[in-house]
Each structure stands twice: as structure tokens, then as C-alpha cells.
Amino acid sequence: MSTLVTGIAELVTNDVSRGEGPLGVVSDAALVIADGAVGWLGPAREAPAADRVLDVEGRAVLPGFVDSHAHLVFGGDRAVEFEARMTGRRYDGGGIASTVDATRAASDDQLRARLRALVAEMRAQGTTTVEVKSGYGLTIDDEARALRLAREVTDETTFLGAHVVPAEFAGRRDDYVELVTGPMLAACAPYASWVDVFCEPASPHAFDGDASRAVLEAGRRAGLGLRVHGNQLAAGPGVRLAVELGAASVDHCTHLVDADVDALAGGTTVATLLPGVEFSTRSPYPDARRLLAAGVTVALATDCNPGSSFTSSMPFCIAMAVREMGMTPSEAVWGATAGGAAALRRADIGHLGVGARADLTVLDAPSYRHLAYRPGVPLARALDV
Ligand SMILES: [Zn+2]
């Protein structure tokens, strides 16, 4: 069964050999989907016949958004903490403990219902791939449970036992790192593709460079790919550690020194920017232009989580990246699609070349530019083909 998707005013391919500009835009385009992949694309007037025709009537079509950083397995919410922060309280990662308590107290069905609702909410806004982290269980059983549930909705699951040091290990960080790198990792690795760590020596709740290295190296020995939360609250070792160890992505990158930018420019690690966090914690945004000028690969993601960024909207992140971080609309759209795919080391998503997975997002607008031009308007949705 093949489907011809036609009537596309503007098709973003992210393939510069296929179309105009950095997004490889083809105007008045069509594409043919067969067996879940792109089989043909080009000008609509040259389209071959297919079993079925879907006319999108002058809308723009993009590769589905790739949200490469999200925390979707949790109980409760932190709306009250958000309100307090908006009246001046500073964010230091400490509120995570309240989500840990609520997550441990929740049943599998409660966690699953929340998780599935958030994935559906994302899809309704154009996200077709999402990475999901553990990190609110922080016991062997609760972390393994989070990853088992996450695996029900995505292959991109990340073990984040080293999110914060839980209350019962207060003053015994080394003991907790031993648990994370030992029996907790062993229980979680079967359900995880990645390992991650909140490397933030400036936070009393997170992990310094040595502990982060221990977590990442243990994860690698267990066969997991590496990701890092780094340089969110202050400059620190996270970015350079991520590059040194060949992590797929280092996320946040809000506080960088020249050596961090140089390391990213010389390495293979993607810098994933999460503007929803700066928005929701009222913090300075990362300097996207500095990274782009240095030739660093920049991705955008939501960091959807109940504390520091409870948005599931990639279009909102694109709008912020353009308005607040100086990215061009095309840079932001690339970061939310191809950039996210690079951050997950995936070649089959984030673009719409022949052979790519048929993950399409359609806009109720004629151009990708409308994502930033019309902030807060629900233009994007994943297309069911
Ligand atoms: Zn995060």
C-alpha cells in the first residue's frame, strides 16, 4: 500500500541536495510513502501514481520533530513551585525530591497513563520521536520500572539514576554513585539505550565531574550510549567531559567558557539547547549564536519535566529559539528535526530523503516560518499516513 502525499506548498527535507537553502525546501511538492518509508519526493507535477492520495491542500510538511530530551515518567506536578519561582525564588534542582516522592508513591498504571498522555500531547504538536529518561525513582526497582514503562512508548530510553542524590543518601553521595554504577545500572540496562548524568557541581543535589565520569564510564561498559546534562546552572566540567567521552549529546549548555565551545567544535557531541528551562526558571538563555558561529551542531528539545520545563511543545521551543536566542527560523527548525536526530545518532529520522522513516509533520500554514512567526498557535501535528 503506497500513499501519495500531495498539495504540499513547502516540503522541508533537510537534504540540501534536494531543495533550496539549509532546509532543502521543495515548493509545490509531493512525496510517496511505502512500507513506512519515503519512496519518492519531488515536484507534485512529476509525482508517480500511488494506491492512495492524501492532499494537504497547500500546507507545509516537515520531518516530524525529534524531541531528544524529556522526562515523562513521574507522579504529581509542581505548579506551586513554579508559582513561587515566578515570585522570585531561585531554581537549584532541589524540587526534584518532591517529584521523586510522588513517583515512588504512584502505581504503574498511574505512571503509564501520564506518560501516554504526554506522548499523545507531543504527537498532537508534531513530535514523532521522543527520548524518555528515568530519574524520579532513584531506587533500583523504581528506576527499572520507569525504564520498563518508557520502553512501551519509545526505543530512546535513558537511564538517569544520577539525576540527583535522593534524600536517604544525604551526605553519602559516594555510596549513591556506587549504587547507580552497580546494581541499579545492572537492573536498568536491559530497558535502556542511553545513560545520562546531571553533571552540575554548582548544585548541592547533583554530581561533580568525577562522579559524572564514573557514571558515564559504567554506563558505557554496560553497552549504553552517553548523554550529559551539563553547564545548566553554572560553568563546569560537563561539556568537556561529554566531548572527551564521545557522548552523543550534552544538554543545556547555558553557561559556557571558550574552552567548552572549542571542545564542542572539535568533537562529535551535539549541543542540545532547552529554552523551555530558561523560560520556566526565568534564567538567561544559552548563546546559540556563539555555538553556531563555531560550527557546533545545535539541537533543540523540550526537556519536558514537571519542575523546570513543563512544556511538551517543540513549536514553542522553536519560537523561543528564534525570538530569545537569535536563531533563524531555518536554524531552529533544523535543530528541532535533524539536530534532534543527530543528538540521538539516528540516520532514519529528522529528514525526508528517500529511505527516511515516514514521520511527517504538517502545519496549518504554508511555510515552516510560521512556527516562529505565530507563537502559541497550534499549527503543527503529526500526520497519520
Ligand atoms: Zn533534563
Boltz pocket constraint, residues with backbone or C-beta under 6 A from the ligand:
constraints:
  - pocket:
      binder: B
      contacts: [[A, 69], [A, 71], [A, 229], [A, 303], [A, 305]]
      max_distance: 6.0
